Amino acid sequence: MTSATIKRLEESKLSHKIAAALALWLFSGFLIFWTLVIPPFQNADESAHYIKTCANVIVEVHPIRGGFGHSYNWSMNELAELAKSGEILRRTDTYSWRDFVSKPIYESEHWRFYPNAVPNTIVPYALPHITCKLLQKTSLPYQYIFYAIRLSFVLSFVAIIWLARKTNQHLFVACAPLLMIPMVINQGSAISADYLSIGAAMLFGITAASMIEDKNFSRWKLAIAIFILWNSKIVYLPFFAIILVPLLKWKNFRSFSYLAPSIGAASIAGSLQYYYQTSKSYFEGSIEAQQLQMSRLLDRPLEVFDLLIHTISNDWLGLLQQGIGNAGWLTTPISPPAMWTAAITLIVWVFFGLLNLRFSNKWSLSLLVFGILAVIASFIGIFMSMFLFWTPPSSNSIQGVQGRYLLPLLFLITPLILANRPSHSINPWGLAAYLILACTSISFLLLDIIPFFY
């Protein structure tokens, strides 16, 4: 095949449509298969997210002790027992689908109150919440409702990725290898809010890069991207800084008529964040610890900075493994060969993207610079949030940071890099990266996940 033929294929609209469709459908297939393979309540914090999903939209207050939280039905504990969640974690038993469905579970007469089970906002749980409430009114056993909820999370994730594709098909194809990272598939198939942060970062990065090139970019697409990102975790809000670049470049983007939908979307999302964030309550001991950590941060910032550097230098390998692939409650890490294969593939792929940078003007460079600064700010914010809310004052390292929290940083910066290719489209390095990462995901499933649980 000649170079001219390859170039025509790269720039063909039909080839881009086919590539975009295949990337989206293959990603969806991986998510669904993962959903059915990993046993119930075997993803990190899945029981807490299950409670948040099926709880009332309005946050509850404990009638005796006070404090915010949500009531949940005892049926969840019965489901966990049938799923042998505790036994598998201790490696004393394996999961059996037949045992899980052997005894139909329905709503129990007993209810419990789960304090602090308050989401950042209800948006990540919107479709799953509707699914849970509707199916609970039927005679369907809760075992099947559980899997329906998982699939509704998958559908929610795919919907955001589909929006990214509709925003800029060429750039979506260029960024498609990110979707094959094993941990992205793992978190996207679980009852978890992580999918929203990952999808929001990709959508917002593609949106900002598209606005630089298109002064007629849809105001409604921008509003949707802003709404979704604003409903992700607070530590990712620095991502909003990159939108300043296209707003400064194009005069029409600064008009009220153009920004009105975005202002409305941001207002609604901000109100949701405010309601749920102010409805979080903490135990008295944890409040005192947070106050001590805040005083430490303000009075001795260099000491906290040293703590940050110490944590990164000691834990970088574990964070890398958790970011590439670690199923269950961090009990099923991806094998070192597969981890390094995926990590090196991502590094080489992004490196060749950097080599091919062709900044058309100062605005493209500014966008990437703002993106790098936003990523650095969020990176520090992730560690500082864990320092304040998760790390004991006596600890000599920052605790609670997991590699999957860093994935949205990669999903934001990659579109900003690849958007500056001469033709941000199908290229040999991107195709190779996609196939290699897909193979590492399959090997992770077959060689690590299935043997551990079954």
VEXDO-934677 format. One record per residue (C-alpha): residue in three letters; x, y, z. Coordinates in pm, whole numbers, plus 50000, padded with zeros to 5 digits. Example, Ala and Ser with C-alpha at 12.3 -4.5 7.8 and 13.67 -1.06 7.14 Angstrom:
BEGIN
residu ALA; px 51230; py 49550; pz 50780
residu SER; px 51367; py 49894; pz 50714
END
This chain:
BEGIN
residu MET; px 50000; py 50000; pz 50000
residu THR; px 50153; py 50331; pz 49893
residu SER; px 50188; py 50634; pz 50118
residu ALA; px 49941; py 50821; pz 49897
residu THR; px 49679; py 50548; pz 49952
residu ILE; px 49737; py 50555; pz 50327
residu LYS; px 49699; py 50933; pz 50328
residu ARG; px 49370; py 50910; pz 50137
residu LEU; px 49241; py 50655; pz 50388
residu GLU; px 49348; py 50876; pz 50679
residu GLU; px 49159; py 51174; pz 50539
residu SER; px 48854; py 50982; pz 50412
residu LYS; px 48530; py 51080; pz 50583
residu LEU; px 48397; py 50726; pz 50545
residu SER; px 48702; py 50574; pz 50714
residu HIS; px 48654; py 50813; pz 51005
residu LYS; px 48289; py 50719; pz 51041
residu ILE; px 48376; py 50350; pz 51039
residu ALA; px 48662; py 50398; pz 51286
residu ALA; px 48448; py 50609; pz 51520
residu ALA; px 48162; py 50358; pz 51512
residu LEU; px 48394; py 50062; pz 51572
residu ALA; px 48569; py 50239; pz 51860
residu LEU; px 48238; py 50322; pz 52029
residu TRP; px 48078; py 49982; pz 51979
residu LEU; px 48386; py 49785; pz 52081
residu PHE; px 48417; py 50000; pz 52392
residu SER; px 48050; py 49937; pz 52473
residu GLY; px 48098; py 49563; pz 52422
residu PHE; px 48394; py 49557; pz 52659
residu LEU; px 48195; py 49744; pz 52923
residu ILE; px 47897; py 49509; pz 52903
residu PHE; px 48115; py 49198; pz 52917
residu TRP; px 48305; py 49336; pz 53218
residu THR; px 47973; py 49414; pz 53386
residu LEU; px 47861; py 49053; pz 53361
residu VAL; px 48195; py 48898; pz 53461
residu ILE; px 48292; py 49090; pz 53776
residu PRO; px 48079; py 48966; pz 54070
residu PRO; px 47839; py 49199; pz 54254
residu PHE; px 47990; py 49440; pz 54508
residu GLN; px 48342; py 49346; pz 54401
residu ASN; px 48432; py 49690; pz 54266
residu ALA; px 48572; py 49952; pz 54500
residu ASP; px 48298; py 50120; pz 54708
residu GLU; px 48029; py 49957; pz 54495
residu SER; px 47801; py 49897; pz 54793
residu ALA; px 47813; py 50268; pz 54886
residu HIS; px 47740; py 50372; pz 54529
residu TYR; px 47455; py 50119; pz 54517
residu ILE; px 47301; py 50291; pz 54820
residu LYS; px 47344; py 50634; pz 54661
residu THR; px 47185; py 50507; pz 54341
residu CYS; px 46869; py 50367; pz 54497
residu ALA; px 46834; py 50628; pz 54774
residu ASN; px 46594; py 50920; pz 54764
residu VAL; px 46705; py 51227; pz 54572
residu ILE; px 46651; py 51440; pz 54883
residu VAL; px 46922; py 51383; pz 55144
residu GLU; px 46789; py 51238; pz 55470
residu VAL; px 46869; py 51320; pz 55833
residu HIS; px 46896; py 51048; pz 56096
residu PRO; px 46588; py 51085; pz 56323
residu ILE; px 46782; py 51019; pz 56646
residu ARG; px 47153; py 51084; pz 56601
residu GLY; px 47117; py 51355; pz 56338
residu GLY; px 47363; py 51383; pz 56055
residu PHE; px 47303; py 51350; pz 55683
residu GLY; px 47292; py 51025; pz 55491
residu HIS; px 47056; py 50783; pz 55323
residu SER; px 46837; py 50494; pz 55430
residu TYR; px 46893; py 50165; pz 55255
residu ASN; px 46713; py 49834; pz 55254
residu TRP; px 46866; py 49530; pz 55422
residu SER; px 46824; py 49341; pz 55095
residu MET; px 47160; py 49484; pz 54986
residu ASN; px 47334; py 49293; pz 55265
residu GLU; px 47152; py 48977; pz 55161
residu LEU; px 47271; py 49028; pz 54804
residu ALA; px 47628; py 49074; pz 54927
residu GLU; px 47606; py 48749; pz 55123
residu LEU; px 47484; py 48559; pz 54817
residu ALA; px 47763; py 48715; pz 54612
residu LYS; px 48015; py 48587; pz 54871
residu SER; px 48180; py 48927; pz 54865
residu GLY; px 48357; py 48890; pz 55198
residu GLU; px 48474; py 48535; pz 55130
residu ILE; px 48624; py 48629; pz 54793
residu LEU; px 48807; py 48927; pz 54942
residu ARG; px 48964; py 48693; pz 55198
residu ARG; px 49027; py 48434; pz 54924
residu THR; px 48835; py 48162; pz 55107
residu ASP; px 48577; py 48110; pz 54834
residu THR; px 48494; py 48188; pz 54472
residu TYR; px 48195; py 48350; pz 54308
residu SER; px 47911; py 48141; pz 54166
residu TRP; px 47639; py 48294; pz 53950
residu ARG; px 47418; py 47993; pz 54027
residu ASP; px 47445; py 48055; pz 54401
residu PHE; px 47379; py 48425; pz 54356
residu VAL; px 47044; py 48370; pz 54181
residu SER; px 46946; py 48059; pz 54378
residu LYS; px 46741; py 48251; pz 54635
residu PRO; px 46533; py 48541; pz 54496
residu ILE; px 46581; py 48855; pz 54705
residu TYR; px 46308; py 49117; pz 54740
residu GLU; px 46264; py 49425; pz 54955
residu SER; px 46329; py 49349; pz 55320
residu GLU; px 46126; py 49473; pz 55615
residu HIS; px 46446; py 49600; pz 55775
residu TRP; px 46607; py 49932; pz 55692
residu ARG; px 46939; py 50081; pz 55793
residu PHE; px 47079; py 50433; pz 55786
residu TYR; px 47409; py 50487; pz 55610
residu PRO; px 47571; py 50814; pz 55730
residu ASN; px 47774; py 51020; pz 55485
residu ALA; px 47638; py 50826; pz 55186
residu VAL; px 47579; py 51154; pz 55006
residu PRO; px 47693; py 51189; pz 54643
residu ASN; px 47871; py 51493; pz 54502
residu THR; px 47559; py 51544; pz 54289
residu ILE; px 47276; py 51324; pz 54170
residu VAL; px 47373; py 51353; pz 53801
residu PRO; px 47608; py 51049; pz 53782
residu TYR; px 47327; py 50841; pz 53932
residu ALA; px 47037; py 50988; pz 53733
residu LEU; px 46962; py 50705; pz 53489
residu PRO; px 47061; py 50429; pz 53736
residu HIS; px 46835; py 50592; pz 54000
residu ILE; px 46539; py 50587; pz 53763
residu THR; px 46621; py 50227; pz 53669
residu CYS; px 46635; py 50120; pz 54033
residu LYS; px 46311; py 50292; pz 54135
residu LEU; px 46114; py 50162; pz 53836
residu LEU; px 46234; py 49801; pz 53863
residu GLN; px 46176; py 49790; pz 54238
residu LYS; px 45807; py 49839; pz 54165
residu THR; px 45804; py 49517; pz 53963
residu SER; px 45824; py 49156; pz 54079
residu LEU; px 46179; py 49124; pz 53950
residu PRO; px 46427; py 48981; pz 54206
residu TYR; px 46689; py 49225; pz 54328
residu GLN; px 46966; py 49015; pz 54174
residu TYR; px 46853; py 49117; pz 53827
residu ILE; px 46784; py 49474; pz 53936
residu PHE; px 47148; py 49494; pz 54047
residu TYR; px 47272; py 49404; pz 53701
residu ALA; px 47020; py 49637; pz 53539
residu ILE; px 47165; py 49918; pz 53750
residu ARG; px 47516; py 49827; pz 53639
residu LEU; px 47408; py 49833; pz 53275
residu SER; px 47245; py 50173; pz 53326
residu PHE; px 47582; py 50305; pz 53444
residu VAL; px 47737; py 50160; pz 53128
residu LEU; px 47474; py 50332; pz 52917
residu SER; px 47539; py 50663; pz 53096
residu PHE; px 47912; py 50635; pz 53026
residu VAL; px 47859; py 50542; pz 52662
residu ALA; px 47623; py 50839; pz 52623
residu ILE; px 47897; py 51083; pz 52730
residu ILE; px 48152; py 50918; pz 52501
residu TRP; px 47896; py 50937; pz 52218
residu LEU; px 47863; py 51310; pz 52285
residu ALA; px 48241; py 51339; pz 52251
residu ARG; px 48219; py 51162; pz 51917
residu LYS; px 47941; py 51393; pz 51796
residu THR; px 48138; py 51698; pz 51908
residu ASN; px 48441; py 51619; pz 51691
residu GLN; px 48456; py 51283; pz 51517
residu HIS; px 48815; py 51321; pz 51392
residu LEU; px 48948; py 51410; pz 51735
residu PHE; px 48742; py 51135; pz 51898
residu VAL; px 48903; py 50879; pz 51669
residu ALA; px 49247; py 51019; pz 51753
residu CYS; px 49177; py 50982; pz 52127
residu ALA; px 49005; py 50641; pz 52102
residu PRO; px 49302; py 50441; pz 52244
residu LEU; px 49229; py 50595; pz 52584
residu LEU; px 48903; py 50400; pz 52596
residu MET; px 49092; py 50070; pz 52590
residu ILE; px 49285; py 50135; pz 52912
residu PRO; px 49184; py 49840; pz 53135
residu MET; px 49100; py 50058; pz 53437
residu VAL; px 48872; py 50280; pz 53227
residu ILE; px 48673; py 49974; pz 53125
residu ASN; px 48674; py 49841; pz 53480
residu GLN; px 48539; py 50162; pz 53635
residu GLY; px 48296; py 50220; pz 53350
residu SER; px 48135; py 49881; pz 53410
residu ALA; px 48087; py 49927; pz 53785
residu ILE; px 47829; py 50098; pz 54000
residu SER; px 48053; py 50401; pz 54045
residu ALA; px 48066; py 50774; pz 53973
residu ASP; px 48417; py 50756; pz 53824
residu TYR; px 48279; py 50724; pz 53472
residu LEU; px 48143; py 51079; pz 53485
residu SER; px 48479; py 51239; pz 53564
residu ILE; px 48655; py 51038; pz 53292
residu GLY; px 48390; py 51106; pz 53029
residu ALA; px 48354; py 51471; pz 53128
residu ALA; px 48729; py 51529; pz 53092
residu MET; px 48736; py 51377; pz 52743
residu LEU; px 48425; py 51567; pz 52631
residu PHE; px 48551; py 51898; pz 52768
residu GLY; px 48897; py 51858; pz 52616
residu ILE; px 48751; py 51779; pz 52274
residu THR; px 48505; py 52069; pz 52311
residu ALA; px 48776; py 52326; pz 52391
residu ALA; px 49002; py 52202; pz 52110
residu SER; px 48712; py 52216; pz 51863
residu MET; px 48620; py 52571; pz 51965
residu ILE; px 48971; py 52692; pz 51878
residu GLU; px 48921; py 52582; pz 51516
residu ASP; px 48550; py 52655; pz 51475
residu LYS; px 48418; py 53001; pz 51557
residu ASN; px 48065; py 52875; pz 51489
residu PHE; px 48087; py 52598; pz 51748
residu SER; px 47745; py 52509; pz 51889
residu ARG; px 47659; py 52694; pz 52210
residu TRP; px 47448; py 52398; pz 52320
residu LYS; px 47739; py 52155; pz 52289
residu LEU; px 47944; py 52387; pz 52509
residu ALA; px 47662; py 52409; pz 52764
residu ILE; px 47632; py 52029; pz 52781
residu ALA; px 48008; py 51988; pz 52828
residu ILE; px 48008; py 52249; pz 53106
residu PHE; px 47711; py 52091; pz 53282
residu ILE; px 47866; py 51744; pz 53281
residu LEU; px 48208; py 51862; pz 53396
residu TRP; px 48058; py 52076; pz 53673
residu ASN; px 47889; py 51764; pz 53809
residu SER; px 48215; py 51571; pz 53836
residu LYS; px 48442; py 51576; pz 54140
residu ILE; px 48544; py 51920; pz 54262
residu VAL; px 48915; py 51845; pz 54216
residu TYR; px 48861; py 51849; pz 53838
residu LEU; px 48705; py 52196; pz 53826
residu PRO; px 49042; py 52357; pz 53728
residu PHE; px 48973; py 52204; pz 53385
residu PHE; px 48740; py 52498; pz 53324
residu ALA; px 49045; py 52722; pz 53279
residu ILE; px 49106; py 52594; pz 52925
residu ILE; px 48776; py 52735; pz 52801
residu LEU; px 48916; py 53087; pz 52846
residu VAL; px 49135; py 53044; pz 52538
residu PRO; px 48860; py 53001; pz 52275
residu LEU; px 48649; py 53264; pz 52454
residu LEU; px 48933; py 53512; pz 52412
residu LYS; px 49002; py 53412; pz 52052
residu TRP; px 48652; py 53446; pz 51907
residu LYS; px 48450; py 53757; pz 51978
residu ASN; px 48113; py 53592; pz 51919
residu PHE; px 48186; py 53340; pz 52197
residu ARG; px 48182; py 53628; pz 52446
residu SER; px 47831; py 53745; pz 52363
residu PHE; px 47556; py 53690; pz 52618
residu SER; px 47334; py 53515; pz 52362
residu TYR; px 47608; py 53258; pz 52304
residu LEU; px 47698; py 53211; pz 52672
residu ALA; px 47341; py 53211; pz 52807
residu PRO; px 47293; py 52829; pz 52782
residu SER; px 47633; py 52773; pz 52944
residu ILE; px 47553; py 53016; pz 53225
residu GLY; px 47224; py 52836; pz 53284
residu ALA; px 47392; py 52495; pz 53279
residu ALA; px 47664; py 52610; pz 53520
residu SER; px 47404; py 52760; pz 53755
residu ILE; px 47202; py 52440; pz 53772
residu ALA; px 47510; py 52222; pz 53815
residu GLY; px 47654; py 52458; pz 54076
residu SER; px 47329; py 52449; pz 54272
residu LEU; px 47333; py 52070; pz 54272
residu GLN; px 47694; py 52067; pz 54390
residu TYR; px 47613; py 52316; pz 54666
residu TYR; px 47313; py 52120; pz 54790
residu TYR; px 47488; py 51787; pz 54812
residu GLN; px 47826; py 51918; pz 54931
residu THR; px 47664; py 52111; pz 55216
residu SER; px 47460; py 51802; pz 55305
residu LYS; px 47768; py 51596; pz 55385
residu SER; px 47829; py 51535; pz 55753
residu TYR; px 48134; py 51390; pz 55920
residu PHE; px 48205; py 51230; pz 56252
residu GLU; px 48332; py 51461; pz 56523
residu GLY; px 48675; py 51300; pz 56522
residu SER; px 48714; py 51341; pz 56148
residu ILE; px 48620; py 51711; pz 56167
residu GLU; px 48892; py 51770; pz 56426
residu ALA; px 49144; py 51585; pz 56208
residu GLN; px 49050; py 51797; pz 55906
residu GLN; px 49096; py 52116; pz 56107
residu LEU; px 49440; py 51999; pz 56220
residu GLN; px 49539; py 51916; pz 55863
residu MET; px 49414; py 52251; pz 55735
residu SER; px 49616; py 52434; pz 56001
residu ARG; px 49918; py 52228; pz 55904
residu LEU; px 49871; py 52318; pz 55538
residu LEU; px 49836; py 52691; pz 55608
residu ASP; px 50107; py 52719; pz 55873
residu ARG; px 50366; py 52480; pz 55726
residu PRO; px 50310; py 52459; pz 55348
residu LEU; px 50669; py 52351; pz 55275
residu GLU; px 50628; py 52058; pz 55510
residu VAL; px 50312; py 51950; pz 55328
residu PHE; px 50491; py 51994; pz 54994
residu ASP; px 50768; py 51762; pz 55115
residu LEU; px 50498; py 51516; pz 55218
residu LEU; px 50352; py 51533; pz 54867
residu ILE; px 50690; py 51468; pz 54704
residu HIS; px 50761; py 51185; pz 54948
residu THR; px 50425; py 51022; pz 54872
residu ILE; px 50471; py 51043; pz 54496
residu SER; px 50826; py 50907; pz 54507
residu ASN; px 50722; py 50613; pz 54725
residu ASP; px 50383; py 50531; pz 54574
residu TRP; px 50424; py 50610; pz 54202
residu LEU; px 50444; py 50245; pz 54100
residu GLY; px 50129; py 50154; pz 54290
residu LEU; px 49946; py 50455; pz 54148
residu LEU; px 50055; py 50354; pz 53798
residu GLN; px 49925; py 50002; pz 53849
residu GLN; px 49596; py 50128; pz 53989
residu GLY; px 49558; py 50367; pz 53697
residu ILE; px 49626; py 50099; pz 53436
residu GLY; px 49427; py 49815; pz 53587
residu ASN; px 49321; py 49691; pz 53931
residu ALA; px 48983; py 49525; pz 53967
residu GLY; px 48785; py 49453; pz 54280
residu TRP; px 48884; py 49628; pz 54602
residu LEU; px 49238; py 49677; pz 54470
residu THR; px 49269; py 49301; pz 54514
residu THR; px 49320; py 49207; pz 54150
residu PRO; px 49606; py 49409; pz 54002
residu ILE; px 49702; py 49376; pz 53640
residu SER; px 50016; py 49167; pz 53587
residu PRO; px 50343; py 49366; pz 53566
residu PRO; px 50412; py 49268; pz 53200
residu ALA; px 50065; py 49384; pz 53091
residu MET; px 50092; py 49699; pz 53303
residu TRP; px 50425; py 49802; pz 53152
residu THR; px 50303; py 49717; pz 52803
residu ALA; px 50005; py 49948; pz 52847
residu ALA; px 50210; py 50223; pz 53016
residu ILE; px 50486; py 50224; pz 52753
residu THR; px 50226; py 50216; pz 52476
residu LEU; px 50055; py 50526; pz 52618
residu ILE; px 50387; py 50708; pz 52661
residu VAL; px 50506; py 50631; pz 52307
residu TRP; px 50168; py 50721; pz 52158
residu VAL; px 50150; py 51058; pz 52334
residu PHE; px 50520; py 51121; pz 52259
residu PHE; px 50462; py 51081; pz 51885
residu GLY; px 50163; py 51310; pz 51921
residu LEU; px 50395; py 51573; pz 52070
residu LEU; px 50649; py 51524; pz 51791
residu ASN; px 50382; py 51598; pz 51533
residu LEU; px 50258; py 51917; pz 51694
residu ARG; px 50182; py 52181; pz 51434
residu PHE; px 50054; py 52486; pz 51615
residu SER; px 49857; py 52687; pz 51363
residu ASN; px 49875; py 52997; pz 51582
residu LYS; px 49938; py 53123; pz 51932
residu TRP; px 49590; py 53015; pz 52041
residu SER; px 49664; py 52646; pz 51996
residu LEU; px 49979; py 52682; pz 52204
residu SER; px 49788; py 52878; pz 52468
residu LEU; px 49524; py 52606; pz 52488
residu LEU; px 49785; py 52338; pz 52555
residu VAL; px 49963; py 52555; pz 52813
residu PHE; px 49634; py 52621; pz 52995
residu GLY; px 49561; py 52249; pz 52976
residu ILE; px 49895; py 52161; pz 53136
residu LEU; px 49838; py 52415; pz 53414
residu ALA; px 49485; py 52280; pz 53473
residu VAL; px 49617; py 51924; pz 53494
residu ILE; px 49887; py 52028; pz 53742
residu ALA; px 49630; py 52212; pz 53955
residu SER; px 49397; py 51911; pz 53958
residu PHE; px 49687; py 51675; pz 54031
residu ILE; px 49779; py 51878; pz 54338
residu GLY; px 49411; py 51912; pz 54429
residu ILE; px 49364; py 51533; pz 54430
residu PHE; px 49650; py 51486; pz 54675
residu MET; px 49550; py 51782; pz 54891
residu SER; px 49190; py 51663; pz 54918
residu MET; px 49315; py 51325; pz 55038
residu PHE; px 49553; py 51504; pz 55274
residu LEU; px 49266; py 51697; pz 55432
residu PHE; px 48990; py 51437; pz 55437
residu TRP; px 49163; py 51099; pz 55445
residu THR; px 49512; py 51131; pz 55594
residu PRO; px 49561; py 51109; pz 55974
residu PRO; px 49765; py 51401; pz 56113
residu SER; px 50033; py 51159; pz 56233
residu SER; px 50084; py 50997; pz 55892
residu ASN; px 50416; py 51042; pz 55711
residu SER; px 50251; py 51012; pz 55369
residu ILE; px 49929; py 51120; pz 55199
residu GLN; px 49681; py 50834; pz 55214
residu GLY; px 49376; py 50747; pz 55006
residu VAL; px 49499; py 50854; pz 54662
residu GLN; px 49422; py 50593; pz 54396
residu GLY; px 49554; py 50573; pz 54044
residu ARG; px 49210; py 50588; pz 53888
residu TYR; px 49169; py 50943; pz 54021
residu LEU; px 49442; py 51051; pz 53778
residu LEU; px 49275; py 50911; pz 53464
residu PRO; px 49067; py 51227; pz 53395
residu LEU; px 49392; py 51425; pz 53375
residu LEU; px 49505; py 51204; pz 53087
residu PHE; px 49164; py 51228; pz 52921
residu LEU; px 49176; py 51608; pz 52927
residu ILE; px 49531; py 51671; pz 52806
residu THR; px 49538; py 51411; pz 52526
residu PRO; px 49277; py 51584; pz 52303
residu LEU; px 49465; py 51912; pz 52344
residu ILE; px 49784; py 51744; pz 52219
residu LEU; px 49634; py 51544; pz 51934
residu ALA; px 49419; py 51834; pz 51813
residu ASN; px 49737; py 51999; pz 51688
residu ARG; px 49836; py 51720; pz 51451
residu PRO; px 49843; py 51819; pz 51083
residu SER; px 49551; py 51581; pz 51041
residu HIS; px 49418; py 51477; pz 51380
residu SER; px 49275; py 51159; pz 51243
residu ILE; px 49355; py 50794; pz 51188
residu ASN; px 49729; py 50737; pz 51211
residu PRO; px 49945; py 50424; pz 51242
residu TRP; px 50061; py 50504; pz 51595
residu GLY; px 49707; py 50562; pz 51717
residu LEU; px 49581; py 50241; pz 51560
residu ALA; px 49870; py 50043; pz 51706
residu ALA; px 49810; py 50194; pz 52050
residu TYR; px 49440; py 50109; pz 52030
residu LEU; px 49507; py 49744; pz 51941
residu ILE; px 49781; py 49697; pz 52202
residu LEU; px 49569; py 49849; pz 52481
residu ALA; px 49271; py 49637; pz 52375
residu CYS; px 49492; py 49328; pz 52402
residu THR; px 49613; py 49428; pz 52750
residu SER; px 49250; py 49470; pz 52859
residu ILE; px 49163; py 49124; pz 52730
residu SER; px 49468; py 48971; pz 52899
residu PHE; px 49377; py 49148; pz 53224
residu LEU; px 49030; py 48997; pz 53210
residu LEU; px 49137; py 48644; pz 53114
residu LEU; px 49459; py 48610; pz 53313
residu ASP; px 49390; py 48817; pz 53625
residu ILE; px 49021; py 48891; pz 53687
residu ILE; px 48855; py 48561; pz 53597
residu PRO; px 49110; py 48339; pz 53781
residu PHE; px 49077; py 48553; pz 54095
residu PHE; px 48698; py 48553; pz 54116
residu TYR; px 48618; py 48214; pz 53965
END
